Amino acid sequence: MSKASPGSLTAHLSDFVLNAKALWAFARHRKARCDTSRLGRFNDFMLKDIGLTRADILSAAHGKVYRRD
């Protein structure tokens, strides 16, 4: 059995991290699209009940809605 050189291990690890980041970004994008679609099916009264307007849907799907008092 041969050992992997430290440079090769580092390269594999950085590839793994890069792939993991890409996978997480893709998963976040898919979730935001799904959430946007679901919230878009709500009528205006349902959105108002949860404190949103139609203009807030995209921001809410990306987790960037701030409470207005």
N, CA, C and O atoms as a GROMACS GRO file, in nm:
protein
  276
    1MET      N    1   0.084  -0.119   0.000
    1MET     CA    2   0.000   0.000   0.000
    1MET      C    3   0.088   0.124   0.000
    1MET      O    4   0.187   0.132   0.073
    2SER      N    5   0.053   0.217  -0.079
    2SER     CA    6   0.130   0.341  -0.082
    2SER      C    7   0.049   0.452  -0.015
    2SER      O    8  -0.074   0.455  -0.022
    3LYS      N    9   0.122   0.540   0.048
    3LYS     CA   10   0.056   0.653   0.114
    3LYS      C   11   0.038   0.766   0.014
    3LYS      O   12   0.119   0.786  -0.076
    4ALA      N   13  -0.070   0.841   0.032
    4ALA     CA   14  -0.092   0.958  -0.053
    4ALA      C   15   0.000   1.070  -0.005
    4ALA      O   16   0.020   1.088   0.115
    5SER      N   17   0.054   1.142  -0.099
    5SER     CA   18   0.140   1.254  -0.060
    5SER      C   19   0.054   1.364   0.000
    5SER      O   20  -0.063   1.378  -0.036
    6PRO      N   21   0.111   1.445   0.091
    6PRO     CA   22   0.032   1.552   0.154
    6PRO      C   23  -0.030   1.647   0.053
    6PRO      O   24  -0.142   1.694   0.074
    7GLY      N   25   0.039   1.678  -0.055
    7GLY     CA   26  -0.016   1.767  -0.157
    7GLY      C   27  -0.140   1.709  -0.222
    7GLY      O   28  -0.237   1.780  -0.248
    8SER      N   29  -0.137   1.581  -0.249
    8SER     CA   30  -0.251   1.516  -0.312
    8SER      C   31  -0.370   1.509  -0.217
    8SER      O   32  -0.484   1.526  -0.260
    9LEU      N   33  -0.343   1.485  -0.089
    9LEU     CA   34  -0.451   1.483   0.010
    9LEU      C   35  -0.516   1.621   0.021
    9LEU      O   36  -0.638   1.633   0.029
   10THR      N   37  -0.435   1.724   0.021
   10THR     CA   38  -0.486   1.861   0.027
   10THR      C   39  -0.570   1.892  -0.096
   10THR      O   40  -0.675   1.955  -0.084
   11ALA      N   41  -0.526   1.848  -0.212
   11ALA     CA   42  -0.601   1.872  -0.335
   11ALA      C   43  -0.735   1.802  -0.330
   11ALA      O   44  -0.837   1.858  -0.370
   12HIS      N   45  -0.736   1.677  -0.282
   12HIS     CA   46  -0.862   1.604  -0.271
   12HIS      C   47  -0.955   1.668  -0.170
   12HIS      O   48  -1.076   1.676  -0.192
   13LEU      N   49  -0.899   1.714  -0.061
   13LEU     CA   50  -0.981   1.778   0.041
   13LEU      C   51  -1.040   1.909  -0.012
   13LEU      O   52  -1.158   1.937   0.012
   14SER      N   53  -0.961   1.988  -0.083
   14SER     CA   54  -1.014   2.114  -0.137
   14SER      C   55  -1.119   2.086  -0.244
   14SER      O   56  -1.216   2.161  -0.254
   15ASP      N   57  -1.102   1.981  -0.324
   15ASP     CA   58  -1.205   1.943  -0.422
   15ASP      C   59  -1.334   1.902  -0.350
   15ASP      O   60  -1.444   1.939  -0.392
   16PHE      N   61  -1.319   1.826  -0.241
   16PHE     CA   62  -1.436   1.785  -0.164
   16PHE      C   63  -1.510   1.906  -0.108
   16PHE      O   64  -1.632   1.913  -0.117
   17VAL      N   65  -1.437   2.000  -0.051
   17VAL     CA   66  -1.498   2.120   0.007
   17VAL      C   67  -1.568   2.201  -0.102
   17VAL      O   68  -1.679   2.250  -0.081
   18LEU      N   69  -1.503   2.216  -0.216
   18LEU     CA   70  -1.562   2.289  -0.327
   18LEU      C   71  -1.690   2.222  -0.374
   18LEU      O   72  -1.790   2.290  -0.399
   19ASN      N   73  -1.688   2.092  -0.387
   19ASN     CA   74  -1.808   2.018  -0.428
   19ASN      C   75  -1.918   2.028  -0.323
   19ASN      O   76  -2.036   2.041  -0.357
   20ALA      N   77  -1.881   2.023  -0.196
   20ALA     CA   78  -1.980   2.034  -0.089
   20ALA      C   79  -2.045   2.173  -0.092
   20ALA      O   80  -2.166   2.184  -0.074
   21LYS      N   81  -1.966   2.276  -0.113
   21LYS     CA   82  -2.021   2.412  -0.120
   21LYS      C   83  -2.115   2.426  -0.238
   21LYS      O   84  -2.221   2.488  -0.226
   22ALA      N   85  -2.078   2.370  -0.350
   22ALA     CA   86  -2.164   2.376  -0.469
   22ALA      C   87  -2.295   2.301  -0.444
   22ALA      O   88  -2.402   2.346  -0.484
   23LEU      N   89  -2.286   2.186  -0.379
   23LEU     CA   90  -2.406   2.109  -0.348
   23LEU      C   91  -2.497   2.185  -0.253
   23LEU      O   92  -2.619   2.187  -0.273
   24TRP      N   93  -2.442   2.249  -0.150
   24TRP     CA   94  -2.522   2.328  -0.058
   24TRP      C   95  -2.586   2.447  -0.128
   24TRP      O   96  -2.702   2.479  -0.102
   25ALA      N   97  -2.513   2.512  -0.217
   25ALA     CA   98  -2.569   2.626  -0.292
   25ALA      C   99  -2.685   2.579  -0.380
   25ALA      O  100  -2.788   2.646  -0.388
   26PHE      N  101  -2.669   2.466  -0.444
   26PHE     CA  102  -2.776   2.411  -0.527
   26PHE      C  103  -2.897   2.376  -0.442
   26PHE      O  104  -3.010   2.405  -0.481
   27ALA      N  105  -2.875   2.315  -0.326
   27ALA     CA  106  -2.986   2.278  -0.238
   27ALA      C  107  -3.060   2.402  -0.188
   27ALA      O  108  -3.183   2.403  -0.182
   28ARG      N  109  -2.986   2.508  -0.152
   28ARG     CA  110  -3.050   2.632  -0.109
   28ARG      C  111  -3.133   2.694  -0.221
   28ARG      O  112  -3.243   2.744  -0.198
   29HIS      N  113  -3.079   2.691  -0.342
   29HIS     CA  114  -3.149   2.744  -0.458
   29HIS      C  115  -3.279   2.667  -0.483
   29HIS      O  116  -3.384   2.728  -0.506
   30ARG      N  117  -3.273   2.535  -0.479
   30ARG     CA  118  -3.393   2.451  -0.500
   30ARG      C  119  -3.497   2.476  -0.391
   30ARG      O  120  -3.616   2.485  -0.421
   31LYS      N  121  -3.453   2.488  -0.266
   31LYS     CA  122  -3.547   2.514  -0.157
   31LYS      C  123  -3.613   2.649  -0.174
   31LYS      O  124  -3.734   2.662  -0.152
   32ALA      N  125  -3.537   2.750  -0.213
   32ALA     CA  126  -3.594   2.884  -0.233
   32ALA      C  127  -3.697   2.881  -0.347
   32ALA      O  128  -3.802   2.945  -0.337
   33ARG      N  129  -3.667   2.807  -0.454
   33ARG     CA  130  -3.764   2.796  -0.564
   33ARG      C  131  -3.892   2.728  -0.519
   33ARG      O  132  -4.002   2.770  -0.554
   34CYS      N  133  -3.878   2.622  -0.440
   34CYS     CA  134  -3.994   2.550  -0.389
   34CYS      C  135  -4.076   2.639  -0.296
   34CYS      O  136  -4.198   2.644  -0.306
   35ASP      N  137  -4.008   2.709  -0.205
   35ASP     CA  138  -4.077   2.799  -0.112
   35ASP      C  139  -4.146   2.913  -0.185
   35ASP      O  140  -4.257   2.951  -0.148
   36THR      N  141  -4.082   2.967  -0.288
   36THR     CA  142  -4.143   3.073  -0.368
   36THR      C  143  -4.271   3.023  -0.434
   36THR      O  144  -4.372   3.093  -0.435
   37SER      N  145  -4.266   2.904  -0.487
   37SER     CA  146  -4.383   2.845  -0.552
   37SER      C  147  -4.496   2.824  -0.452
   37SER      O  148  -4.612   2.855  -0.480
   38ARG      N  149  -4.463   2.770  -0.336
   38ARG     CA  150  -4.566   2.746  -0.234
   38ARG      C  151  -4.628   2.875  -0.184
   38ARG      O  152  -4.750   2.886  -0.175
   39LEU      N  153  -4.544   2.973  -0.153
   39LEU     CA  154  -4.598   3.100  -0.105
   39LEU      C  155  -4.678   3.170  -0.214
   39LEU      O  156  -4.774   3.241  -0.183
   40GLY      N  157  -4.641   3.152  -0.338
   40GLY     CA  158  -4.714   3.212  -0.449
   40GLY      C  159  -4.855   3.159  -0.464
   40GLY      O  160  -4.941   3.225  -0.522
   41ARG      N  161  -4.879   3.040  -0.412
   41ARG     CA  162  -5.013   2.981  -0.418
   41ARG      C  163  -5.105   3.032  -0.307
   41ARG      O  164  -5.226   3.011  -0.312
   42PHE      N  165  -5.048   3.099  -0.208
   42PHE     CA  166  -5.130   3.155  -0.099
   42PHE      C  167  -5.209   3.274  -0.152
   42PHE      O  168  -5.161   3.348  -0.238
   43ASN      N  169  -5.330   3.291  -0.101
   43ASN     CA  170  -5.404   3.411  -0.138
   43ASN      C  171  -5.356   3.526  -0.048
   43ASN      O  172  -5.284   3.504   0.049
   44ASP      N  173  -5.398   3.647  -0.081
   44ASP     CA  174  -5.350   3.765  -0.009
   44ASP      C  175  -5.384   3.762   0.140
   44ASP      O  176  -5.308   3.810   0.223
   45PHE      N  177  -5.499   3.704   0.174
   45PHE     CA  178  -5.539   3.697   0.315
   45PHE      C  179  -5.448   3.600   0.392
   45PHE      O  180  -5.412   3.627   0.506
   46MET      N  181  -5.414   3.490   0.330
   46MET     CA  182  -5.323   3.394   0.395
   46MET      C  183  -5.184   3.455   0.414
   46MET      O  184  -5.122   3.437   0.518
   47LEU      N  185  -5.137   3.527   0.312
   47LEU     CA  186  -5.007   3.592   0.325
   47LEU      C  187  -5.009   3.696   0.437
   47LEU      O  188  -4.914   3.707   0.514
   48LYS      N  189  -5.119   3.771   0.445
   48LYS     CA  190  -5.130   3.873   0.550
   48LYS      C  191  -5.128   3.809   0.688
   48LYS      O  192  -5.072   3.866   0.782
   49ASP      N  193  -5.189   3.692   0.701
   49ASP     CA  194  -5.190   3.621   0.830
   49ASP      C  195  -5.049   3.585   0.878
   49ASP      O  196  -5.023   3.582   0.998
   50ILE      N  197  -4.960   3.559   0.785
   50ILE     CA  198  -4.823   3.526   0.824
   50ILE      C  199  -4.729   3.646   0.814
   50ILE      O  200  -4.608   3.634   0.828
   51GLY      N  201  -4.789   3.762   0.789
   51GLY     CA  202  -4.711   3.886   0.791
   51GLY      C  203  -4.636   3.917   0.663
   51GLY      O  204  -4.535   3.988   0.666
   52LEU      N  205  -4.684   3.865   0.551
   52LEU     CA  206  -4.618   3.889   0.423
   52LEU      C  207  -4.711   3.956   0.323
   52LEU      O  208  -4.833   3.952   0.338
   53THR      N  209  -4.651   4.016   0.223
   53THR     CA  210  -4.725   4.065   0.107
   53THR      C  211  -4.669   3.993  -0.014
   53THR      O  212  -4.569   3.922  -0.004
   54ARG      N  213  -4.732   4.010  -0.128
   54ARG     CA  214  -4.681   3.947  -0.251
   54ARG      C  215  -4.538   3.993  -0.280
   54ARG      O  216  -4.456   3.916  -0.330
   55ALA      N  217  -4.510   4.118  -0.248
   55ALA     CA  218  -4.376   4.172  -0.273
   55ALA      C  219  -4.269   4.108  -0.184
   55ALA      O  220  -4.151   4.113  -0.217
   56ASP      N  221  -4.311   4.047  -0.074
   56ASP     CA  222  -4.216   3.985   0.020
   56ASP      C  223  -4.184   3.840  -0.013
   56ASP      O  224  -4.092   3.783   0.047
   57ILE      N  225  -4.256   3.778  -0.106
   57ILE     CA  226  -4.243   3.634  -0.128
   57ILE      C  227  -4.100   3.593  -0.164
   57ILE      O  228  -4.047   3.499  -0.104
   58LEU      N  229  -4.040   3.660  -0.258
   58LEU     CA  230  -3.904   3.620  -0.300
   58LEU      C  231  -3.804   3.635  -0.186
   58LEU      O  232  -3.720   3.548  -0.165
   59SER      N  233  -3.813   3.745  -0.113
   59SER     CA  234  -3.722   3.765   0.001
   59SER      C  235  -3.747   3.660   0.109
   59SER      O  236  -3.652   3.608   0.168
   60ALA      N  237  -3.873   3.631   0.136
   60ALA     CA  238  -3.906   3.532   0.238
   60ALA      C  239  -3.853   3.394   0.200
   60ALA      O  240  -3.804   3.320   0.285
   61ALA      N  241  -3.863   3.360   0.074
   61ALA     CA  242  -3.814   3.230   0.028
   61ALA      C  243  -3.664   3.218   0.045
   61ALA      O  244  -3.612   3.108   0.061
   62HIS      N  245  -3.594   3.330   0.041
   62HIS     CA  246  -3.449   3.329   0.060
   62HIS      C  247  -3.411   3.359   0.204
   62HIS      O  248  -3.293   3.375   0.236
   63GLY      N  249  -3.512   3.368   0.294
   63GLY     CA  250  -3.485   3.389   0.436
   63GLY      C  251  -3.440   3.527   0.471
   63GLY      O  252  -3.367   3.545   0.568
   64LYS      N  253  -3.483   3.628   0.394
   64LYS     CA  254  -3.435   3.765   0.417
   64LYS      C  255  -3.548   3.863   0.442
   64LYS      O  256  -3.540   3.978   0.399
   65VAL      N  257  -3.652   3.820   0.511
   65VAL     CA  258  -3.762   3.911   0.543
   65VAL      C  259  -3.743   3.960   0.686
   65VAL      O  260  -3.720   3.881   0.778
   66TYR      N  261  -3.754   4.087   0.703
   66TYR     CA  262  -3.741   4.147   0.835
   66TYR      C  263  -3.876   4.194   0.882
   66TYR      O  264  -3.956   4.245   0.804
   67ARG      N  265  -3.899   4.177   1.006
   67ARG     CA  266  -4.028   4.210   1.066
   67ARG      C  267  -4.049   4.362   1.067
   67ARG      O  268  -3.962   4.439   1.107
   68ARG      N  269  -4.167   4.400   1.021
   68ARG     CA  270  -4.203   4.542   1.024
   68ARG      C  271  -4.302   4.565   1.136
   68ARG      O  272  -4.405   4.497   1.142
   69ASP      N  273  -4.274   4.658   1.223
   69ASP     CA  274  -4.368   4.688   1.332
   69ASP      C  275  -4.423   4.826   1.316
   69ASP      O  276  -4.504   4.870   1.398
   0.00000   0.00000   0.00000
